[in-house]
Amino acid sequence: MDEITGDPNINPRDVAEPLRRAIGERYLTYALSTIMNRALPDARDGLKPVHRRILYAMRELRLSSSGGFRKSAKISGDVMGNYHPHGDAAIYDAMARLAQDFTIRYPLVDGQGNFGNIDGDNPAASRYTEARLTVVSEALLEGLNENAVDYRPNYDGTLTEPVVLPASFPNLLANGASGIAVGMATNIPPHNIGELIDACQHLIKSPDARDETLLQYVPGPDFPTGGVIVEPRENIAEAYRTGRGSFRLRAKYHVEDLGRGQWQVVVTEIPYQVQKSKLVERLAELIQTKKVPILADIRDESAEDIRMVLEPRTKNVDPDVLMGMLFRNSDLEIRFSLNMNVLIDGVTPKVCSMKEVLRAFLDFRREVLIRRSKHRMEKIDHRLEVLEGLIVAYLNLDRVIDIIRYDDDPKAALMREDWGKDHVRATDQSDYVPPAPASDDGLGLTEVQAEAILNMRLRSLRKLEEMELLAERDRLMEERAGLEDLLDSEALQWKRISEELKATRKAFTKDYHRGQRLTAFAEAGEVEEVPLEAMIEREPITVVCSQMGWVRAMKGHIDLGSELKFKDGDGPRFIFHAETTDRLLVFGSNGRFYTVSAANLPGGRGMGEPLRLIVDLPNEAQIVDILIHQPGRKLLVASSAGDGFVVPEDEVVAQTRAGKQVLNVKAPAVAKIIRPVTGDAVAVVGENRKVLVFMLDELPEMGRGKGVRLQKYKDGGLSDATTFTLSDGLSWHDPAGRTRTEADLGEWQGKRASAGRMAPRGFPRDNRFT
């Protein structure tokens, strides 16, 4: 019961707050969790939490690169149960990606079994595959036993996991990363380790180096699938400087000579993250739709290596022209975007330049070096303390034996015993300060030393063992002095880091089977745009389109008056001569122009195909006219409402099946007239049989619009329109089929948008000029 309101249905522990604030706070919590714990990689080791936990769990399972394999189901189960409380399918997918050498530049998991392929096939189920670490992932894990990084409790507090891995190379850039968070994303391409370490060495020598200088060491990404980068150097420099940009990546190919002038193109490397099977499907589609008419066939002859054979339709075309068209129309060329959005300190997301990422890695390596050095000093101090006690025991061996043999509490006796100056003899050769002794006079043994003496084996009492202890002490003292100098000198620290990077570079360039650069660089070499007609064999055809819109192309120029077969209830509407290199302009009653290549029309053996299937002509729209495209020509277009204008023909050519809207019409009006412009005058006739003649310059030239009024009507609309030369007069066909010309048009001549006068005697009853 609520104490204030007295309402028994209100829980006093419930907190009332505005919905906006409640949702905002909770969404912000979710967003931060996604950004830091799921989507964005850490700049220090280049890993997301799931990848880091997979590698750490595999290390805990002792799956070294030289050891045996374990079932992937066991690994993903351990990761899920101990560190990553999410679905095992998601964990296995992440682990499988780390094993794919076509996905990750330096695989972090050594997989055995089916882990997917470049065709896009999925890996086998986790119960069928096995895995272990690689030498690359071991380089990321090196130092975990030496307090190199911090640990944190796992999700249920029963275990601990590393916050970040020590990472002996810049893995973020070496293997890249991609992820989508809330309100931000990241996409980083892979690079070559040798080049990255060279850039790190330069940054160590010149911390204030310019971003452009680093391009001398890292010229660009190095993708695991190879390929050729054709992005200009200045664009690459700008992308690395700002952390945002993109790279043009092309497939690698060569031309094989087949003899007698025949040749074929063989693609041996495809762009990164392109599935080969889908690429082959796309190329086959280009052949089927004849978008690249010069391409005749595509064969995938790939085994372990990629080999895609492209056969040209004719040997007379330059291979570079073929590849240039394929680059533009398929994924043989892609743009890989760069968005270097990372957690620069493990917490704060930031879009960084390449220099900032490498700087973050080097600063982290220095922190790791200091922590490992301090850890090693602690180990040395502990061992020196033990050695001091053992040496005292050898110098006073008889007394130690007596104490152990006869004393009831030998440990306490050893700690109480005054060992005198013999104890000092073991420590007067160095600046090393031993731990505080247990006795008040300063000449006793510590508990650690006494325990070590009691745990000695009898076989260790030989004289040679004493000499080895003295030698070991001297080595450790020397090593400790070196570590002290290292911790006191920043210059020595960077020198040590440089030496470690050199060793890593050697391990992953000369001694690594994929250490050399895989992706090449080249100039874009833009192939000049080749007209479609130039790649099609020029042959005469006769285009036939029926009243119902079925279109076909018959070989040769047949007699336009000859009888042709049509479907029942159908008949001829458009028949004209053309060539296979022509492009046809289809004008629909919706005011849109559609472009069709004459070479793509169905053959004339059957009834053809509906034109609506070749272009996206709506069912409610009718075909007004079909013209052969003539570049540079102008067209008069008009609607049934009497509005129209002149449009350059080059502007109505459509690039897609959807066509290009030119004449805007509003129901019930439709597009009705299209005529090539000739002469200097326009003649229009309405459904009321009134004719108006006005000068062509009164019509505007537009690319798209409703147009202007051609003729004024009280009832009805436009019936026909044409253009002609005023001095030659206006011609038409009389009912008898004879051509009649009216030279004196002064009676019908007027201003545009006027009503006009009744048509002259003998004008066709269908109100058409042609």
C-alpha positions in Angstrom: 0.0 0.0 0.0 1.3 3.4 -1.0 1.9 5.6 2.1 1.2 8.8 0.3 -1.9 8.0 -1.8 -3.1 5.1 0.1 -3.6 3.2 -3.1 -2.9 -0.6 -2.4 -2.2 -1.2 -6.2 0.9 1.0 -6.2 4.3 -0.5 -5.4 6.3 2.0 -3.3 9.5 0.7 -5.0 8.2 1.7 -8.4 9.8 4.9 -9.8 7.8 7.2 -12.0 9.7 9.1 -14.7 8.9 10.6 -18.1 8.7 8.1 -20.9 11.1 10.2 -23.1 13.8 10.1 -20.4 13.3 6.5 -19.6 13.6 5.3 -23.2 16.5 7.7 -23.8 18.5 6.4 -20.9 17.9 2.8 -21.8 18.7 3.3 -25.5 21.9 5.1 -24.6 22.9 2.2 -22.5 22.2 -0.2 -25.3 24.1 2.0 -27.8 27.2 2.2 -25.6 27.1 -1.6 -25.0 26.9 -2.2 -28.8 29.7 0.3 -29.5 32.2 -0.9 -26.9 31.3 -4.6 -26.5 30.2 -5.8 -29.9 30.8 -3.7 -33.1 33.9 -1.6 -32.9 37.4 -3.0 -32.6 40.1 -1.9 -30.1 42.9 0.1 -31.7 45.5 -1.7 -29.5 44.9 -5.3 -30.6 42.5 -4.8 -33.4 40.0 -7.3 -32.0 36.3 -7.2 -31.0 35.4 -8.8 -27.7 34.1 -12.0 -29.4 37.3 -12.5 -31.3 39.4 -11.8 -28.2 37.5 -14.3 -26.2 37.7 -17.0 -28.8 41.5 -16.7 -29.0 41.8 -16.6 -25.2 39.6 -19.6 -24.7 41.6 -21.6 -27.3 44.8 -20.6 -25.4 43.2 -21.9 -22.2 42.5 -25.1 -24.0 46.2 -25.3 -24.9 45.5 -25.4 -28.7 48.9 -24.2 -29.8 49.9 -23.9 -33.4 52.2 -26.9 -33.1 49.7 -29.0 -31.1 46.6 -31.0 -31.9 43.2 -29.8 -33.1 40.0 -29.8 -31.0 36.4 -29.9 -32.2 35.0 -26.5 -33.0 31.9 -27.4 -31.0 34.1 -27.8 -27.9 35.8 -24.4 -28.5 32.6 -22.5 -29.2 31.0 -24.1 -26.2 33.8 -23.1 -23.9 33.7 -19.5 -25.2 30.0 -19.3 -24.7 30.1 -20.9 -21.2 33.1 -19.1 -19.8 33.3 -15.7 -21.5 30.7 -14.9 -24.2 27.1 -15.5 -23.1 25.7 -15.4 -26.6 24.6 -17.9 -29.2 27.1 -20.6 -30.1 26.2 -20.1 -33.8 27.3 -16.5 -33.7 30.5 -17.6 -31.9 31.2 -20.3 -34.4 30.6 -18.0 -37.4 33.1 -15.5 -35.9 35.6 -18.3 -35.4 35.1 -19.6 -38.9 35.8 -16.2 -40.4 39.1 -16.1 -38.5 40.1 -19.3 -40.3 39.2 -18.2 -43.8 42.3 -17.1 -45.7 40.2 -15.4 -48.3 38.5 -13.3 -45.7 41.3 -12.4 -43.2 44.8 -11.5 -44.4 46.6 -13.3 -41.6 44.3 -16.1 -40.3 44.1 -16.3 -36.5 42.6 -19.8 -36.4 44.0 -22.9 -38.1 40.9 -24.7 -39.3 40.7 -28.4 -40.3 37.6 -29.3 -42.3 35.1 -27.3 -44.3 35.3 -23.7 -43.2 33.6 -22.3 -46.3 35.0 -21.1 -49.6 35.2 -18.0 -51.8 32.1 -19.1 -53.6 30.1 -18.1 -50.6 29.3 -21.6 -49.3 28.8 -21.8 -45.5 31.2 -23.7 -43.2 30.2 -27.2 -42.1 28.6 -27.6 -38.7 30.8 -27.1 -35.7 30.7 -30.8 -34.8 32.4 -31.7 -38.1 35.3 -29.2 -38.0 38.4 -28.8 -35.8 40.6 -25.9 -35.0 43.7 -24.6 -33.2 45.6 -21.4 -33.0 48.0 -20.1 -35.6 51.5 -18.5 -35.1 49.9 -15.2 -35.9 47.4 -15.5 -33.0 50.1 -16.7 -30.7 51.9 -13.4 -31.4 48.8 -11.6 -30.3 48.6 -13.6 -27.1 52.3 -13.5 -26.2 52.9 -11.9 -22.8 49.6 -12.8 -21.1 51.6 -14.8 -18.5 53.8 -11.8 -17.7 51.1 -9.3 -16.5 51.3 -7.5 -19.8 47.6 -6.5 -19.7 44.8 -6.0 -17.2 42.2 -8.7 -16.5 38.6 -8.3 -15.6 35.9 -10.7 -14.3 33.9 -12.6 -16.8 30.2 -12.2 -17.2 29.3 -14.2 -14.1 32.4 -13.4 -12.0 33.7 -16.9 -11.8 36.7 -16.4 -14.1 38.8 -13.6 -15.4 39.5 -12.6 -19.0 42.0 -10.1 -20.5 40.7 -6.6 -21.3 43.0 -6.5 -24.3 45.6 -8.8 -25.8 49.3 -7.8 -25.8 49.5 -7.9 -29.7 53.1 -7.8 -31.0 52.0 -6.4 -34.3 49.3 -3.8 -35.4 46.6 -6.3 -36.0 43.9 -3.7 -36.5 45.4 -2.6 -39.8 47.0 -6.0 -40.6 43.7 -7.9 -40.6 41.2 -5.0 -40.9 37.8 -4.9 -39.3 34.1 -4.2 -40.1 31.1 -3.6 -37.9 27.9 -1.7 -37.6 27.2 -0.1 -34.2 24.4 2.3 -33.2 24.8 5.6 -35.1 28.3 4.6 -36.3 30.1 2.0 -38.3 33.7 0.9 -39.1 35.3 -0.6 -42.2 39.0 -1.1 -42.3 40.8 -3.0 -45.1 43.7 -5.4 -44.3 47.3 -4.4 -44.8 50.7 -6.0 -45.1 52.4 -6.6 -41.7 55.9 -5.9 -43.1 54.8 -2.5 -44.4 53.0 -1.6 -41.2 56.1 -2.5 -39.1 58.3 -0.4 -41.4 55.9 2.5 -40.8 56.0 1.9 -37.0 59.8 1.9 -37.2 59.7 5.3 -38.9 57.3 6.6 -36.3 59.7 5.5 -33.5 62.5 7.4 -35.2 60.3 10.4 -36.2 57.3 10.7 -33.9 56.2 13.9 -35.7 56.2 12.3 -39.1 53.7 13.6 -41.6 50.8 11.3 -42.8 52.0 11.5 -46.4 55.4 10.2 -45.3 53.9 7.0 -44.0 52.6 6.3 -47.6 56.2 5.5 -48.5 56.0 2.5 -46.2 52.3 1.6 -46.5 51.3 2.4 -50.1 47.8 1.0 -49.6 45.7 -2.0 -48.4 46.9 -5.6 -49.1 43.8 -7.8 -49.6 44.0 -11.6 -49.0 42.4 -12.2 -52.4 44.9 -10.1 -54.2 43.6 -7.9 -57.0 44.8 -4.6 -58.3 44.3 -1.2 -56.7 43.7 1.6 -59.2 42.9 4.4 -56.9 45.1 7.5 -57.4 47.9 8.0 -54.8 46.5 11.4 -53.7 43.1 9.9 -52.9 44.8 7.1 -50.9 46.8 9.7 -49.0 43.7 11.7 -48.2 41.8 8.6 -47.0 44.6 7.6 -44.6 44.9 11.2 -43.4 41.2 11.7 -42.6 40.3 8.1 -41.8 37.6 8.1 -44.4 37.7 7.3 -48.1 37.5 4.5 -50.6 39.7 2.4 -52.8 39.0 1.1 -56.3 39.9 -2.5 -56.5 39.9 -4.5 -59.7 40.3 -8.2 -60.6 43.7 -9.3 -61.9 43.7 -10.9 -65.3 45.9 -11.8 -68.3 45.2 -12.5 -72.0 45.9 -16.0 -73.3 46.8 -16.3 -77.0 45.0 -19.2 -78.6 46.6 -18.9 -82.0 45.3 -17.7 -85.3 44.5 -14.4 -83.8 42.1 -15.9 -81.2 42.4 -14.9 -77.5 40.7 -15.2 -74.2 40.9 -13.4 -70.9 41.7 -15.4 -67.8 40.8 -13.8 -64.4 43.1 -15.2 -61.6 42.3 -12.9 -58.7 38.9 -11.3 -57.9 38.2 -8.3 -55.6 38.0 -8.7 -51.8 34.6 -9.9 -50.3 33.2 -10.7 -53.8 31.6 -14.2 -53.9 32.9 -15.9 -57.0 29.7 -17.8 -57.7 27.6 -14.6 -57.7 30.2 -12.9 -59.9 30.0 -15.7 -62.5 26.1 -15.4 -62.4 26.4 -11.7 -63.0 28.7 -12.2 -65.9 26.3 -14.8 -67.4 23.5 -12.4 -67.0 25.4 -9.7 -68.9 25.8 -12.3 -71.7 22.1 -13.2 -71.7 20.9 -9.6 -71.6 23.6 -8.5 -74.2 24.6 -5.6 -72.0 28.2 -6.4 -73.0 27.6 -7.8 -76.5 31.3 -8.5 -77.1 31.3 -11.1 -74.3 30.4 -14.5 -75.7 31.0 -17.0 -72.8 32.1 -17.3 -69.2 33.6 -20.5 -67.8 34.7 -21.1 -64.2 37.7 -23.4 -64.3 38.7 -22.8 -60.7 40.2 -25.5 -58.5 42.2 -24.3 -55.5 43.3 -21.3 -57.5 40.8 -19.0 -59.2 40.6 -19.3 -63.0 37.7 -17.6 -64.8 37.8 -17.7 -68.6 36.1 -15.0 -70.5 35.6 -15.6 -74.3 35.0 -12.6 -76.6 32.4 -12.7 -79.4 34.9 -11.4 -81.9 38.7 -11.3 -82.0 38.8 -7.8 -83.5 38.1 -6.0 -80.2 40.8 -5.0 -77.8 40.8 -7.1 -74.6 41.2 -3.9 -72.6 37.9 -2.7 -74.1 36.2 -5.9 -73.0 37.5 -5.7 -69.5 36.7 -1.9 -69.3 33.1 -2.7 -69.9 33.1 -5.6 -67.5 34.7 -3.4 -64.8 31.8 -0.9 -65.2 29.0 -3.5 -65.3 30.1 -6.2 -62.8 31.9 -6.7 -59.5 35.2 -7.3 -61.3 35.8 -3.8 -60.0 34.5 -2.6 -56.6 34.9 0.3 -54.3 36.1 -0.7 -50.8 35.2 2.0 -48.4 37.5 3.1 -45.5 36.0 4.2 -42.2 38.6 3.9 -39.5 36.2 4.3 -36.6 37.9 2.5 -33.6 38.0 2.5 -29.8 41.3 4.4 -29.5 41.8 3.7 -25.8 39.4 0.8 -25.5 36.5 3.1 -24.5 36.2 6.1 -26.7 35.1 5.7 -30.4 37.0 7.9 -32.8 37.6 8.2 -36.5 41.4 8.0 -36.7 44.1 8.5 -39.3 46.5 5.7 -40.0 49.2 7.6 -38.1 46.9 7.8 -35.0 46.2 4.1 -35.1 49.9 3.2 -35.4 50.7 5.7 -32.6 48.1 4.1 -30.4 49.6 0.7 -31.1 53.2 1.8 -30.3 52.1 3.5 -27.1 50.4 0.3 -26.1 53.5 -1.7 -26.9 55.5 0.6 -24.6 53.0 0.0 -21.9 53.2 -3.8 -22.4 57.0 -3.6 -22.4 57.1 -1.7 -19.1 54.6 -4.1 -17.5 56.4 -7.2 -18.7 59.7 -5.7 -17.5 58.4 -5.0 -14.0 56.9 -8.5 -13.9 60.2 -9.9 -14.8 62.0 -7.9 -12.2 59.6 -9.2 -9.6 60.4 -12.7 -10.7 64.1 -12.0 -10.6 63.9 -10.5 -7.1 62.1 -13.5 -5.9 64.6 -15.8 -7.4 67.5 -13.8 -6.1 66.0 -14.0 -2.6 65.9 -17.7 -2.9 69.4 -17.9 -4.3 70.7 -15.8 -1.4 69.3 -18.4 1.1 70.6 -21.3 -0.9 74.1 -19.8 -1.1 74.0 -19.2 2.7 73.1 -22.8 3.1 76.1 -23.9 1.0 78.5 -21.6 2.9 77.2 -23.0 6.2 76.3 -26.5 5.1 77.2 -28.3 8.3 75.2 -26.0 10.5 72.2 -26.2 8.2 72.3 -30.0 8.3 72.5 -30.0 12.1 69.5 -27.7 12.4 67.4 -29.7 10.0 68.5 -33.0 11.7 68.1 -32.1 15.3 65.8 -29.1 15.6 62.1 -29.7 16.2 61.1 -26.6 14.1 63.9 -26.4 11.5 62.2 -23.6 9.6 62.0 -21.3 12.6 65.5 -22.2 13.6 66.9 -21.3 10.2 65.1 -17.9 10.4 66.4 -17.3 14.0 70.0 -18.4 13.3 72.6 -15.6 13.0 74.6 -16.5 9.9 77.1 -13.7 10.5 79.3 -12.3 7.8 78.9 -15.4 5.6 75.5 -14.1 4.7 77.0 -10.8 3.6 79.5 -12.5 1.3 76.7 -13.6 -0.9 75.5 -10.0 -1.4 78.5 -7.8 -1.4 79.2 -8.0 -5.1 76.3 -5.9 -6.4 74.0 -3.1 -5.6 71.2 -5.5 -5.2 69.3 -5.0 -1.8 68.1 -8.3 -0.4 64.7 -8.6 1.4 64.6 -7.7 5.0 65.8 -10.6 7.2 63.6 -12.2 9.8 66.0 -11.7 12.8 66.5 -8.5 14.6 70.2 -8.4 14.0 69.8 -8.4 10.3 71.7 -11.6 9.7 68.8 -14.2 9.6 67.0 -15.8 6.7 63.6 -14.9 5.4 60.7 -17.3 5.3 61.0 -17.8 1.5 64.7 -18.5 1.9 64.2 -21.0 4.8 61.5 -22.8 2.8 63.8 -23.0 -0.2 66.6 -24.6 1.9 64.2 -27.1 3.4 63.0 -28.1 -0.1 66.5 -28.7 -1.4 67.3 -32.2 -2.7 70.3 -34.1 -1.4 71.7 -34.4 -4.9 71.9 -30.6 -5.0 74.6 -30.6 -2.2 77.4 -31.2 -4.6 80.1 -28.6 -5.1 79.1 -28.0 -8.8 75.6 -27.0 -7.8 77.0 -24.2 -5.6 79.0 -22.9 -8.6 75.9 -23.0 -10.8 73.9 -21.0 -8.2 76.6 -18.4 -8.1 76.6 -18.2 -11.9 72.8 -18.0 -12.0 72.8 -15.2 -9.4 75.3 -13.3 -11.5 73.2 -13.7 -14.6 70.1 -12.6 -12.9 71.9 -9.6 -11.3 73.1 -8.6 -14.8 69.6 -9.0 -16.2 68.0 -7.0 -13.4 70.5 -4.2 -13.9 69.5 -4.2 -17.6 65.8 -4.1 -16.7 66.4 -1.2 -14.3 68.2 0.7 -17.1 65.4 -0.1 -19.5 62.7 1.2 -17.1 64.6 4.4 -16.4 65.3 5.2 -20.1 62.6 6.0 -22.7 65.2 5.7 -25.4 66.1 2.2 -24.4 62.4 1.3 -24.3 61.8 2.4 -27.9 65.0 0.6 -28.9 63.7 -2.6 -27.4 60.3 -2.2 -29.1 62.1 -1.6 -32.4 64.1 -4.8 -32.0 60.9 -6.8 -31.1 59.1 -5.3 -34.2 62.1 -6.4 -36.4 61.8 -9.9 -35.1 58.0 -9.9 -35.7 58.6 -8.6 -39.3 61.0 -11.3 -40.1 58.6 -14.0 -38.7 55.6 -12.7 -40.8 57.4 -11.7 -44.1 60.4 -14.0 -44.9 59.2 -16.9 -42.8 55.5 -16.7 -43.5 54.0 -18.4 -46.6 51.7 -15.3 -47.3 54.1 -12.7 -46.1 54.7 -11.0 -49.5 52.4 -8.3 -50.8 49.3 -9.9 -52.5 47.6 -6.8 -53.9 49.3 -4.9 -56.7 48.9 -1.2 -57.8 48.3 0.2 -61.3 47.0 3.2 -63.1 43.3 3.1 -63.7 43.9 3.3 -67.5 40.4 4.4 -68.3 39.2 2.8 -71.5 37.5 5.4 -73.7 33.7 4.9 -73.9 33.0 2.6 -76.9 29.6 3.0 -78.5 27.4 -0.1 -78.2 27.0 -0.1 -82.0 30.8 -0.5 -82.4 30.7 -3.9 -80.7 27.7 -5.3 -82.7 28.0 -6.8 -86.1 26.1 -4.5 -88.5 23.3 -6.5 -90.2 20.1 -5.3 -91.9 16.9 -6.2 -90.1 13.2 -5.4 -90.4 11.5 -4.4 -87.2 7.9 -5.6 -86.9 5.6 -4.5 -84.0 2.0 -5.7 -83.9 -1.1 -3.8 -82.7 -0.9 -5.8 -79.4 2.7 -4.8 -78.9 4.5 -8.0 -79.9 7.9 -7.1 -81.4 10.4 -9.0 -83.5 13.4 -8.4 -85.8 13.4 -10.3 -89.1 16.7 -10.8 -90.9 17.3 -8.6 -93.9 15.2 -5.8 -95.4 12.0 -7.5 -96.5 9.3 -5.9 -98.5 7.3 -3.8 -96.2 4.1 -4.7 -98.0 4.5 -8.4 -97.7 2.1 -10.4 -95.6 3.4 -11.5 -92.2 2.0 -13.9 -89.6 0.4 -12.6 -86.4 -1.5 -14.0 -83.5 -5.3 -14.4 -83.9 -6.9 -11.1 -83.5 -3.6 -9.2 -84.0 -2.2 -7.4 -86.9 0.7 -5.2 -88.1 1.2 -1.7 -86.7 4.8 -0.7 -87.1 7.1 -2.2 -89.9 10.3 -0.5 -90.9 13.8 -1.3 -92.0 16.7 -0.9 -89.5 20.1 -2.3 -88.6 21.4 -4.3 -85.6 23.5 -1.4 -84.6 20.5 0.9 -84.2 18.8 2.0 -81.0 15.0 2.3 -81.1 13.1 5.0 -79.2 9.7 3.8 -78.0 7.3 6.6 -77.0 4.6 5.6 -74.6 1.2 7.3 -74.0 2.4 8.0 -70.5 5.0 10.5 -71.8 8.0 8.2 -71.2 10.7 7.3 -73.7 12.1 3.7 -73.7 15.3 2.7 -75.4 15.7 -0.7 -77.0 18.8 -2.0 -78.8 17.8 -3.5 -82.1 20.4 -6.3 -81.6 18.4 -7.4 -78.4 15.1 -7.8 -80.2 13.8 -11.4 -80.5 14.3 -13.1 -83.8 11.7 -13.3 -86.5 11.1 -17.0 -86.5 8.2 -16.8 -84.1 5.7 -14.1 -83.2 8.3 -12.2 -81.1 7.9 -11.1 -77.5 5.7 -8.4 -75.9 7.5 -5.1 -75.9 6.3 -4.6 -72.3 8.6 -7.5 -71.2 11.6 -5.9 -72.8 11.0 -2.5 -71.2 8.9 -1.6 -68.2 6.0 -0.2 -70.1 2.9 -0.1 -67.8 -0.2 -2.1 -68.9 -2.3 1.1 -69.0 0.1 2.8 -71.4 0.0 2.4 -75.2 2.8 2.6 -77.7 2.5 5.9 -79.5 5.4 5.4 -82.0 8.8 3.7 -82.5 11.6 5.6 -84.0 15.2 4.8 -85.0 17.5 7.0 -82.8 19.4 9.6 -84.8 21.9 11.6 -82.6 21.5 15.4 -82.9 17.9 15.3 -84.2 15.1 17.2 -82.4 11.6 15.9 -81.8 8.2 17.6 -81.4 6.1 15.9 -78.7 2.6 16.8 -77.8 -0.3 15.6 -75.7 -4.0 15.0 -76.6 -4.7 18.2 -74.6 -2.8 20.2 -77.1 0.3 20.9 -75.0 3.8 20.3 -76.4 7.4 21.4 -76.9 10.6 20.5 -78.8 13.1 18.1 -77.1 16.6 17.2 -78.3 16.6 13.5 -79.2 19.9 12.9 -77.3 18.1 13.8 -74.1 15.3 11.2 -74.4 17.6 8.2 -74.6 17.0 6.1 -71.5 19.7 4.0 -69.7 17.3 1.7 -67.8 14.3 -0.5 -68.5 12.2 2.0 -66.6 12.6 4.6 -69.4 12.8 8.4 -69.1 9.9 10.7 -68.4 9.9 13.6 -70.9 6.3 14.8 -71.5 4.3 15.3 -68.4 0.6 14.4 -68.8 -2.3 14.3 -66.4 -5.3 12.1 -67.0 -7.4 12.1 -69.0 -4.8 13.6 -71.3 -2.2 11.2 -72.9 0.9 11.6 -75.0 -0.2 11.5 -78.6 2.2 13.1 -81.0 5.9 12.6 -81.7 7.4 13.9 -84.9 11.0 14.6 -86.0 11.5 18.3 -86.4 12.1 19.6 -90.0 11.7 23.0 -91.4 10.7 26.2 -89.7 6.9 26.0 -89.2 4.4 23.9 -87.2 1.0 22.8 -88.4 -1.6 21.4 -85.9 -5.1 20.2 -86.5 -7.7 19.6 -83.8 -10.5 17.1 -83.5 -12.7 20.0 -84.6 -10.9 20.0 -88.0 -9.5 23.4 -87.4 -5.9 23.9 -88.7 -3.4 26.3 -87.3 0.0 27.1 -88.7 2.7 29.0 -86.7 6.4 29.4 -86.7 8.6 26.8 -85.0 10.5 29.4 -82.9 7.3 30.0 -80.9 7.8 26.5 -79.3 10.3 26.2 -76.4 13.0 23.6 -76.4 12.9 21.6 -73.2 14.2 18.4 -71.7 11.1 17.6 -69.7 7.8 19.2 -68.9 4.2 19.8 -69.8 5.0 22.1 -72.6 3.0 25.1 -73.9 -0.4 25.3 -75.6 -0.2 24.6 -79.3 -3.9 25.3 -80.3 -7.0 26.5 -78.5 -10.0 24.3 -78.3 -13.6 24.7 -77.0 -14.4 21.0 -77.3 -12.2 18.0 -78.1 -8.4 18.1 -78.3 -5.4 17.7 -80.5 -5.7 15.4 -83.5 -2.3 15.7 -85.2 0.7 18.0 -85.6 3.7 18.2 -87.9 6.6 20.4 -88.8 7.5 21.6 -92.3 9.2 24.4 -94.3 6.8 27.2 -94.7 8.1 28.3 -98.2 7.5 24.7 -99.5 3.9 24.6 -98.3 2.0 22.0 -96.4 1.4 18.6 -97.9 -1.0 15.8 -97.1 -2.6 12.8 -98.7 -6.2 13.2 -100.0 -8.8 10.4 -99.8 -7.7 9.1 -103.1 -4.1 8.6 -101.9 -2.7 11.5 -104.0 -0.3 14.0 -102.4 -1.7 17.5 -102.2 0.3 20.6 -101.3 -1.2 23.9 -100.1 1.3 26.6 -100.9 -0.7 29.7 -99.7 -1.2 29.2 -96.0 -1.9 32.8 -95.0 -5.5 31.9 -94.2 -4.4 29.3 -91.6 -1.3 31.1 -90.3 -1.6 32.7 -86.9 -0.1 32.9 -83.4 0.6 29.8 -81.3 -2.4 28.9 -79.0 -5.0 30.5 -81.3 -8.0 28.5 -82.6 -7.1 28.3 -86.3 -9.5 27.9 -89.2 -11.3 25.0 -90.8 -9.1 22.7 -92.8 -8.8 23.3 -96.6 -10.9 21.3 -99.0 -9.6 17.8 -99.6 -8.0 17.4 -96.1 -8.2 13.8 -94.9 -11.2 12.8 -92.9 -9.0 11.2 -90.2 -7.5 14.6 -89.5 -4.0 13.3 -90.0 -1.2 15.0 -92.0 0.4 11.7 -92.9 
